[in-house]
Amino acid sequence: MSESGLGAFLRSCREATPPERVGLAAGPRRRTPGLRRAELATLSGVSVDYLTRLEQGRDRNPSPQVLVALADALRLSVGERVRLRNLSKTASGVGALCPGGAPPEREVRPGLRAVLSALEPAPAVVLNRLGESLVHTDAYERLMGPTGLLDREDDQPSNRVWFVFADDRAREVYPEWEAVADARLGELWAEAAPGDRHLEHLVEELTIVAGEPFTGRWDAKPSPPPEHGVEVLAHPLVGRLRLTYERLDGQGHRLVVYGAADEATADAVAALKP
């Protein structure tokens, strides 16, 4: 396996992890400053033989459960988990998802586009059932663009569920991250349908990348999302904002419209000029 492959990455992470970081004593006569293979196997619950095959590139298709166990044992950051997930997809030869079932709706009806245009200059966005941002007002771009929320990955639409759980910036952007995380998963759960392979794929990827902060909430079956409320945003350009939101659902799409919850927020949002 090449130096940029899954096996090489796992080995480099293991060798770069001091025993003290994972609660082990360093001890004498260590040939590597990092973890021994047997130590990582014990911490993750993965056999030494299987871990050896992964690192040597003789097994290229580890399950999500194995990847999560290794990532948790190594205390990988979100960025490292993203790399682990990407390398796993490359190693297994799965470059794209082609599941059965109806794909998430990405075409926005002309009538809904007209409603969105009429909402300008309010920040507003149309989402699909997976939380992908399909189309938005210019005001929404000015408001959310600097936060990183609208950044795209692999030419796919930006996804606000992915951002909350898999982007390091989210916990800075959302001071009340716990409440936002619960709301995002509530929206995702509300749209869930049996056999939705597209949703299952997103859940599988977030399980690998985000770990327990995601899986703990998902396994507990999120509560229905609120249709309106207030979100606090620590904007990188204009500071702390208190934003009202109204959510309208229908036919595979979700329209979310934001407003200012107080005068200070209204002034700050107005300062985000084109």
LUMKOL-13265 format. One record per residue (C-alpha): residue number from 1; residue in one letter; x, y, z. Coordinates in steps of 0.25 Angstrom, whole numbers, plus 5000, padded with zeros to 4 digits. Example, Ala and Ser with C-alpha at 12.3 -4.5 7.8 and 13.67 -1.06 7.14 Angstrom:
<sites>
 pos code   c1   c2   c3
   1    a 5049 4982 5031
   2    s 5055 4996 5029
</sites>
This chain:
<sites>
 pos code   c1   c2   c3
   1    m 5000 5000 5000
   2    s 5005 5014 4996
   3    e 5010 5024 5007
   4    s 4997 5032 5005
   5    g 4988 5019 5007
   6    l 4979 5015 5018
   7    g 4989 5005 5024
   8    a 5001 5016 5024
   9    f 4991 5026 5031
  10    l 4987 5016 5042
  11    r 5001 5013 5045
  12    s 5006 5027 5045
  13    c 4995 5031 5055
  14    r 4998 5019 5064
  15    e 5013 5023 5064
  16    a 5010 5037 5067
  17    t 5001 5034 5079
  18    p 5008 5035 5092
  19    p 5004 5024 5102
  20    e 5001 5035 5112
  21    r 4990 5041 5103
  22    v 4982 5029 5104
  23    g 4984 5026 5118
  24    l 4996 5016 5117
  25    a 5009 5017 5124
  26    a 5021 5019 5115
  27    g 5030 5009 5121
  28    p 5044 5005 5118
  29    r 5050 4999 5105
  30    r 5040 5004 5095
  31    r 5045 5004 5081
  32    t 5035 5014 5076
  33    p 5030 5026 5083
  34    g 5016 5023 5080
  35    l 5007 5011 5082
  36    r 5010 4997 5080
  37    r 5001 4990 5071
  38    a 4997 4981 5082
  39    e 4993 4993 5090
  40    l 4984 4999 5080
  41    a 4978 4985 5077
  42    t 4974 4984 5092
  43    l 4969 4999 5093
  44    s 4960 4997 5080
  45    g 4956 4983 5082
  46    v 4962 4980 5068
  47    s 4970 4967 5067
  48    v 4985 4969 5065
  49    d 4985 4960 5053
  50    y 4974 4969 5047
  51    l 4981 4982 5050
  52    t 4994 4976 5044
  53    r 4986 4973 5031
  54    l 4980 4987 5031
  55    e 4993 4994 5033
  56    q 5000 4985 5022
  57    g 4989 4987 5012
  58    r 4985 4973 5012
  59    d 4971 4977 5016
  60    r 4965 4989 5009
  61    n 4950 4988 5014
  62    p 4949 4991 5029
  63    s 4935 4992 5034
  64    p 4930 5006 5039
  65    q 4930 5000 5053
  66    v 4945 4996 5052
  67    l 4948 5010 5047
  68    v 4941 5017 5059
  69    a 4948 5007 5069
  70    l 4961 5011 5063
  71    a 4958 5026 5062
  72    d 4953 5026 5077
  73    a 4965 5018 5082
  74    l 4975 5028 5075
  75    r 4967 5040 5080
  76    l 4967 5045 5065
  77    s 4962 5059 5062
  78    v 4950 5062 5053
  79    g 4960 5065 5042
  80    e 4968 5052 5044
  81    r 4954 5045 5044
  82    v 4951 5051 5031
  83    r 4964 5047 5025
  84    l 4962 5033 5031
  85    r 4948 5032 5024
  86    n 4953 5037 5011
  87    l 4965 5027 5010
  88    s 4956 5016 5014
  89    k 4947 5019 5002
  90    t 4959 5020 4993
  91    a 4965 5007 4998
  92    s 4952 4999 4997
  93    g 4949 5005 4983
  94    v 4936 5011 4987
  95    g 4938 5025 4980
  96    a 4923 5028 4980
  97    l 4910 5024 4986
  98    c 4900 5017 4977
  99    p 4889 5012 4986
 100    g 4875 5008 4983
 101    g 4863 5017 4987
 102    a 4859 5030 4983
 103    p 4871 5040 4983
 104    p 4870 5053 4991
 105    e 4862 5064 4983
 106    r 4872 5074 4978
 107    e 4864 5081 4968
 108    v 4856 5093 4973
 109    r 4842 5095 4968
 110    p 4841 5109 4960
 111    g 4830 5113 4970
 112    l 4839 5111 4982
 113    r 4850 5118 4975
 114    a 4840 5130 4973
 115    v 4836 5130 4988
 116    l 4851 5130 4992
 117    s 4854 5142 4983
 118    a 4842 5149 4989
 119    l 4848 5147 5002
 120    e 4861 5155 4999
 121    p 4867 5162 5006
 122    a 4864 5152 5017
 123    p 4874 5141 5020
 124    a 4867 5129 5015
 125    v 4871 5115 5009
 126    v 4864 5103 5003
 127    l 4869 5089 5008
 128    n 4866 5075 5004
 129    r 4863 5063 5014
 130    l 4878 5061 5016
 131    g 4880 5075 5020
 132    e 4887 5079 5007
 133    s 4887 5094 5004
 134    l 4881 5095 4990
 135    v 4878 5109 4987
 136    h 4878 5122 4996
 137    t 4877 5137 4996
 138    d 4889 5146 4995
 139    a 4886 5151 5009
 140    y 4888 5136 5014
 141    e 4901 5135 5006
 142    r 4906 5148 5013
 143    l 4902 5143 5027
 144    m 4906 5128 5026
 145    g 4917 5128 5016
 146    p 4928 5134 5025
 147    t 4925 5123 5036
 148    g 4929 5112 5026
 149    l 4915 5106 5026
 150    l 4914 5107 5011
 151    d 4927 5101 5008
 152    r 4925 5089 4998
 153    e 4932 5075 4998
 154    d 4935 5067 4986
 155    d 4926 5075 4977
 156    q 4914 5072 4986
 157    p 4904 5082 4992
 158    s 4908 5087 5005
 159    n 4901 5080 5017
 160    r 4898 5087 5030
 161    v 4897 5074 5037
 162    w 4911 5070 5033
 163    f 4916 5084 5037
 164    v 4911 5083 5051
 165    f 4917 5069 5054
 166    a 4929 5068 5044
 167    d 4935 5082 5043
 168    d 4943 5087 5055
 169    r 4938 5102 5052
 170    a 4924 5098 5056
 171    r 4927 5098 5071
 172    e 4932 5112 5070
 173    v 4921 5117 5061
 174    y 4910 5111 5070
 175    p 4912 5115 5085
 176    e 4900 5107 5088
 177    w 4905 5095 5080
 178    e 4898 5084 5088
 179    a 4884 5090 5084
 180    v 4888 5093 5070
 181    a 4893 5078 5068
 182    d 4880 5073 5074
 183    a 4871 5081 5065
 184    r 4879 5077 5053
 185    l 4878 5062 5056
 186    g 4863 5065 5059
 187    e 4861 5070 5045
 188    l 4869 5058 5039
 189    w 4861 5048 5047
 190    a 4848 5054 5044
 191    e 4851 5051 5029
 192    a 4856 5037 5031
 193    a 4849 5026 5024
 194    p 4851 5011 5024
 195    g 4861 5006 5014
 196    d 4866 5020 5011
 197    r 4880 5016 5006
 198    h 4884 5031 5004
 199    l 4881 5034 5019
 200    e 4888 5021 5023
 201    h 4901 5025 5016
 202    l 4901 5039 5022
 203    v 4899 5033 5036
 204    e 4910 5023 5033
 205    e 4920 5034 5029
 206    l 4916 5043 5041
 207    t 4918 5031 5050
 208    i 4932 5030 5045
 209    v 4935 5044 5045
 210    a 4928 5050 5057
 211    g 4928 5038 5066
 212    e 4920 5038 5079
 213    p 4915 5053 5079
 214    f 4907 5048 5066
 215    t 4904 5033 5070
 216    g 4900 5036 5084
 217    r 4889 5046 5079
 218    w 4885 5037 5067
 219    d 4884 5024 5074
 220    a 4875 5031 5085
 221    k 4865 5035 5074
 222    p 4865 5050 5073
 223    s 4853 5058 5077
 224    p 4844 5065 5066
 225    p 4851 5078 5062
 226    p 4845 5091 5066
 227    e 4838 5099 5055
 228    h 4843 5112 5060
 229    g 4852 5118 5070
 230    v 4865 5125 5073
 231    e 4879 5121 5069
 232    v 4892 5128 5074
 233    l 4903 5130 5064
 234    a 4917 5134 5067
 235    h 4920 5141 5054
 236    p 4934 5142 5050
 237    l 4932 5156 5044
 238    v 4922 5163 5052
 239    g 4922 5156 5066
 240    r 4910 5149 5074
 241    l 4897 5149 5067
 242    r 4883 5144 5072
 243    l 4875 5139 5060
 244    t 4861 5135 5059
 245    y 4857 5125 5050
 246    e 4844 5119 5044
 247    r 4844 5105 5037
 248    l 4834 5101 5027
 249    d 4834 5087 5021
 250    g 4827 5081 5009
 251    q 4829 5071 4998
 252    g 4844 5067 5000
 253    h 4848 5082 5003
 254    r 4850 5090 5015
 255    l 4850 5105 5015
 256    v 4857 5112 5026
 257    v 4856 5127 5028
 258    y 4865 5135 5038
 259    g 4862 5149 5044
 260    a 4869 5157 5055
 261    a 4864 5154 5070
 262    d 4869 5168 5075
 263    e 4873 5181 5070
 264    a 4888 5179 5072
 265    t 4887 5166 5063
 266    a 4879 5174 5052
 267    d 4890 5185 5052
 268    a 4901 5174 5051
 269    v 4894 5167 5040
 270    a 4892 5180 5032
 271    a 4907 5182 5033
 272    l 4909 5170 5024
 273    k 4907 5177 5011
 274    p 4911 5172 4998
</sites>
